[in-house]
Amino acid sequence: MKRYYAALTLSLFLIAHTASGAVLVSVNGNHITSSEVNKVLMEGTQGRFDSLSGDKQNELRHRIIEGMIAQELVYDDAQRIGILDSKEYKQELEALVARLKVQLATKIWEQEQFEAIKVDAKEVKAYFDANPNEFIDKEKIHARHILLRSRAEAQAIIATLRPLRGEKLKQEFIAQAKIKSIGASAAKGGDLGHFPRGQMVPSFNDAAFAMKKGSISSVPVQSQFGYHIIYIEEKKPAKKLGFESVKSFIEQRIKMDKFKEAMENKMGSLREKAKITYTK
């Protein structure tokens, strides 16, 4: 039985799994594979691992691998000192397996119920046509910033940057951010990537979205984090998404709504047929 890092849920921890993928590390002959690590990462981030920054992905991957190594070492030592033969271990394992049987059966039952739900292509198109405002890619900007502790520091840097234009301004801004910014994005030249209106704190958001592409903020922008100098690298206007790009999303949404309704009906039917007694 494969052993997973403790961050997994209890059910995933003890369910047998045949792993595949490249071997990343071996601990006393037990292999930890890329497939195992990737599964833990996706579970731990609720499927959002790919949306994290490269640095964050590397940090999480390293932590998971080290945690799995530690777990292999502990398990081997537990075997060595006889934990697996102890009465307490066997009792806990038996109780745990009993609970997992119910959880696994429930999981597979729900999967089968969900897969049985069908969505007609006409339903998908009708939803798209009836909800046009739901499928608009919001206005976004690509910004960089230099975060400083004082207004005076920010004003001094703005003074040095103000005469510059175009690529010279961008490159000098990046250089200054790497040297002087106290923000987490300093190493990346202050790069904040693309973000929609309303994602940043209000003072930063209002200033950034009022600026033009290729410009810097004329005055320091204050927030609870300090004083920001903002550079706008790109602006993307809002646009309506085409049906082809969103139809899979719509289909899943409709399917989930149908699934929830079907589950309510199914559970109501099961309760009516069952004998349920509450103890005082």
C-alpha positions as CSV (number, residue, x, y, z in Angstrom):
1,M,0.0,0.0,0.0
2,K,1.4,3.3,-1.0
3,R,1.9,5.9,1.7
4,Y,1.2,9.6,1.1
5,Y,2.2,12.8,2.8
6,A,0.2,13.6,5.9
7,A,-1.4,16.7,4.2
8,L,-3.7,14.3,2.3
9,T,-7.1,13.5,3.7
10,L,-7.3,10.3,5.8
11,S,-9.1,8.5,3.0
12,L,-6.5,9.2,0.4
13,F,-3.8,8.3,2.8
14,L,-4.8,4.7,3.1
15,I,-6.4,3.9,-0.2
16,A,-4.1,1.6,-2.3
17,H,-2.8,3.3,-5.4
18,T,-0.6,2.0,-8.2
19,A,1.7,4.9,-9.0
20,S,3.4,5.6,-12.2
21,G,5.7,8.3,-13.4
22,A,9.4,9.0,-13.0
23,V,11.1,8.0,-9.7
24,L,12.1,11.3,-8.0
25,V,13.7,9.7,-4.9
26,S,14.1,6.3,-3.2
27,V,14.0,5.8,0.5
28,N,15.4,2.5,1.7
29,G,14.2,1.0,-1.6
30,N,10.7,2.6,-1.6
31,H,10.2,4.8,-4.6
32,I,8.5,8.3,-4.5
33,T,7.3,9.1,-8.0
34,S,6.3,12.2,-9.9
35,S,2.8,10.9,-10.2
36,E,2.5,10.6,-6.4
37,V,3.9,14.0,-5.8
38,N,1.7,15.6,-8.4
39,K,-1.4,14.0,-6.9
40,V,-0.6,15.4,-3.5
41,L,0.0,18.8,-4.9
42,M,-3.3,18.9,-6.8
43,E,-5.2,17.6,-3.8
44,G,-3.5,20.0,-1.4
45,T,-4.2,23.1,-3.6
46,Q,-7.7,21.9,-4.6
47,G,-6.7,21.6,-8.2
48,R,-5.2,25.1,-8.4
49,F,-1.5,24.1,-8.4
50,D,-1.0,25.1,-12.1
51,S,-2.2,28.6,-11.4
52,L,0.5,29.3,-8.8
53,S,3.7,31.1,-9.6
54,G,6.7,29.1,-10.6
55,D,8.5,29.9,-7.3
56,K,5.5,28.9,-5.3
57,Q,5.2,25.6,-7.2
58,N,8.8,24.8,-6.6
59,E,8.5,25.6,-2.9
60,L,5.4,23.4,-2.5
61,R,6.9,20.6,-4.5
62,H,10.1,20.6,-2.4
63,R,8.0,20.6,0.8
64,I,5.9,17.7,-0.3
65,I,8.8,15.6,-1.4
66,E,10.6,16.2,1.9
67,G,7.4,15.4,3.8
68,M,7.0,12.1,1.9
69,I,10.7,11.2,2.6
70,A,10.1,11.9,6.3
71,Q,7.0,9.7,6.2
72,E,8.9,6.8,4.6
73,L,11.6,7.1,7.3
74,V,9.0,7.1,10.1
75,Y,7.1,4.2,8.6
76,D,10.3,2.2,8.2
77,D,11.3,2.9,11.8
78,A,7.8,2.0,13.0
79,Q,8.1,-1.4,11.3
80,R,11.5,-1.9,12.8
81,I,10.3,-1.3,16.4
82,G,7.2,-3.5,15.9
83,I,4.5,-0.9,15.7
84,L,2.7,-2.8,12.9
85,D,2.4,-5.8,15.2
86,S,1.1,-3.9,18.2
87,K,-2.5,-4.4,19.4
88,E,-3.2,-0.6,19.3
89,Y,-2.0,-0.4,15.6
90,K,-4.2,-3.3,14.5
91,Q,-7.3,-2.0,16.3
92,E,-6.8,1.5,14.9
93,L,-6.2,0.1,11.4
94,E,-9.3,-2.1,11.5
95,A,-11.5,0.8,12.6
96,L,-9.9,3.0,9.9
97,V,-10.4,0.5,7.1
98,A,-14.1,0.1,8.2
99,R,-14.6,3.9,7.9
100,L,-12.7,4.0,4.6
101,K,-14.9,1.3,3.1
102,V,-17.9,3.5,3.6
103,Q,-16.1,6.7,2.3
104,L,-14.8,4.9,-0.8
105,A,-18.2,3.4,-1.6
106,T,-19.8,6.8,-1.2
107,K,-17.2,8.5,-3.4
108,I,-17.7,5.9,-6.2
109,W,-21.5,6.0,-5.8
110,E,-21.4,9.8,-6.2
111,Q,-19.2,9.6,-9.3
112,E,-21.5,7.2,-10.9
113,Q,-24.5,9.3,-10.1
114,F,-22.8,12.4,-11.6
115,E,-21.7,10.6,-14.8
116,A,-25.3,9.5,-15.3
117,I,-26.4,13.1,-15.7
118,K,-26.7,14.1,-19.3
119,V,-26.7,17.6,-20.7
120,D,-28.1,18.4,-24.2
121,A,-26.1,20.6,-26.5
122,K,-29.2,22.8,-27.0
123,E,-29.3,23.5,-23.2
124,V,-25.8,24.7,-23.3
125,K,-26.4,27.1,-26.2
126,A,-29.6,28.3,-24.6
127,Y,-27.8,29.1,-21.3
128,F,-25.1,31.0,-23.3
129,D,-27.6,33.1,-25.2
130,A,-29.7,33.9,-22.0
131,N,-26.7,35.0,-19.9
132,P,-24.5,37.2,-22.2
133,N,-23.1,39.3,-19.3
134,E,-21.7,36.2,-17.6
135,F,-19.2,35.5,-20.4
136,I,-17.2,38.7,-20.6
137,D,-13.4,38.6,-20.0
138,K,-12.9,41.6,-17.7
139,E,-10.6,44.5,-18.4
140,K,-7.1,43.6,-17.2
141,I,-3.7,45.3,-16.9
142,H,-0.2,44.1,-16.6
143,A,1.6,46.1,-14.0
144,R,4.9,46.3,-12.1
145,H,5.5,48.2,-8.8
146,I,8.2,49.3,-6.5
147,L,7.2,49.2,-2.9
148,L,9.0,51.5,-0.4
149,R,8.7,52.3,3.2
150,S,8.5,56.1,2.9
151,R,7.0,58.7,0.6
152,A,10.3,60.5,0.4
153,E,12.0,57.3,-1.0
154,A,9.3,56.9,-3.5
155,Q,9.4,60.5,-4.6
156,A,13.2,60.3,-5.1
157,I,12.8,57.3,-7.4
158,I,10.0,58.9,-9.4
159,A,12.2,61.9,-10.0
160,T,14.9,59.7,-11.6
161,L,12.4,57.8,-13.7
162,R,10.2,60.7,-14.9
163,P,12.5,61.9,-17.7
164,L,12.6,58.4,-19.3
165,R,10.3,57.0,-21.9
166,G,9.6,53.7,-23.7
167,E,12.0,50.8,-23.3
168,K,14.5,52.8,-21.3
169,L,11.8,53.6,-18.7
170,K,10.7,50.0,-18.5
171,Q,14.3,48.6,-18.0
172,E,15.2,51.2,-15.5
173,F,12.0,50.6,-13.6
174,I,12.8,46.9,-13.5
175,A,16.4,47.6,-12.3
176,Q,15.2,49.9,-9.5
177,A,12.5,47.4,-8.4
178,K,15.1,44.7,-8.1
179,I,17.4,46.9,-6.0
180,K,15.1,49.0,-3.9
181,S,11.6,47.4,-3.7
182,I,10.7,45.7,-0.4
183,G,7.8,43.9,-2.1
184,A,7.7,40.1,-2.7
185,S,7.9,40.7,-6.5
186,A,11.2,42.6,-6.3
187,A,13.3,39.7,-7.7
188,K,11.0,39.8,-10.8
189,G,11.4,43.4,-11.4
190,G,8.2,44.2,-9.5
191,D,6.1,42.2,-11.9
192,L,2.6,41.6,-10.7
193,G,1.4,39.9,-13.9
194,H,-2.1,40.5,-15.3
195,F,-5.0,41.3,-13.0
196,P,-8.6,42.5,-13.4
197,R,-10.1,45.6,-11.8
198,G,-10.9,45.1,-8.1
199,Q,-8.2,42.5,-7.3
200,M,-5.7,44.9,-5.7
201,V,-6.3,47.1,-2.7
202,P,-8.5,50.1,-3.5
203,S,-5.8,52.8,-3.6
204,F,-3.5,50.7,-5.9
205,N,-6.4,49.6,-8.1
206,D,-7.8,53.1,-8.7
207,A,-4.4,54.5,-9.5
208,A,-3.3,51.7,-11.8
209,F,-6.5,51.5,-13.9
210,A,-6.4,55.3,-14.4
211,M,-2.9,55.2,-15.9
212,K,-1.8,54.7,-19.5
213,K,0.3,52.0,-21.0
214,G,4.0,52.6,-20.6
215,S,3.6,55.2,-17.9
216,I,4.6,55.4,-14.2
217,S,2.5,56.9,-11.4
218,S,3.3,60.6,-11.0
219,V,3.0,60.5,-7.2
220,P,3.6,57.6,-4.7
221,V,0.5,55.5,-4.1
222,Q,-0.1,54.8,-0.4
223,S,-1.6,51.5,0.9
224,Q,-1.4,49.6,4.1
225,F,1.8,48.0,2.7
226,G,3.8,51.2,2.1
227,Y,4.3,53.5,-0.9
228,H,4.0,52.2,-4.4
229,I,5.4,53.4,-7.7
230,I,3.4,51.8,-10.4
231,Y,4.4,51.0,-14.0
232,I,1.8,49.9,-16.6
233,E,3.2,47.4,-19.0
234,E,0.0,46.4,-20.9
235,K,-3.7,47.1,-20.9
236,K,-6.3,44.6,-22.1
237,P,-9.9,45.9,-22.6
238,A,-12.9,43.8,-21.7
239,K,-14.1,41.4,-24.4
240,K,-17.0,39.1,-24.9
241,L,-16.0,35.4,-24.9
242,G,-17.1,33.2,-27.8
243,F,-19.4,30.2,-27.3
244,E,-16.8,27.7,-28.3
245,S,-14.4,28.9,-25.5
246,V,-17.0,28.6,-22.8
247,K,-19.3,25.7,-23.8
248,S,-17.4,23.1,-21.7
249,F,-17.7,25.3,-18.7
250,I,-21.4,25.9,-19.2
251,E,-22.0,22.2,-19.7
252,Q,-20.3,21.4,-16.4
253,R,-22.3,24.1,-14.6
254,I,-25.6,22.8,-15.9
255,K,-24.5,19.2,-15.1
256,M,-23.6,20.2,-11.5
257,D,-27.0,22.0,-11.1
258,K,-28.8,18.9,-12.3
259,F,-26.6,16.7,-10.1
260,K,-27.5,18.7,-7.0
261,E,-31.2,18.5,-7.8
262,A,-30.9,14.8,-8.5
263,M,-29.1,14.2,-5.2
264,E,-31.7,16.0,-3.2
265,N,-34.4,13.8,-4.8
266,K,-32.4,10.7,-4.4
267,M,-31.6,11.3,-0.8
268,G,-35.2,12.1,-0.1
269,S,-36.2,8.8,-1.6
270,L,-33.6,6.9,0.3
271,R,-34.6,8.4,3.6
272,E,-38.3,7.6,3.0
273,K,-37.4,3.9,2.4
274,A,-34.9,3.7,5.3
275,K,-35.6,3.1,9.0
276,I,-33.8,5.9,10.9
277,T,-34.0,5.9,14.7
278,Y,-32.5,8.8,16.7
279,T,-31.3,7.9,20.2
280,K,-31.8,10.4,23.0
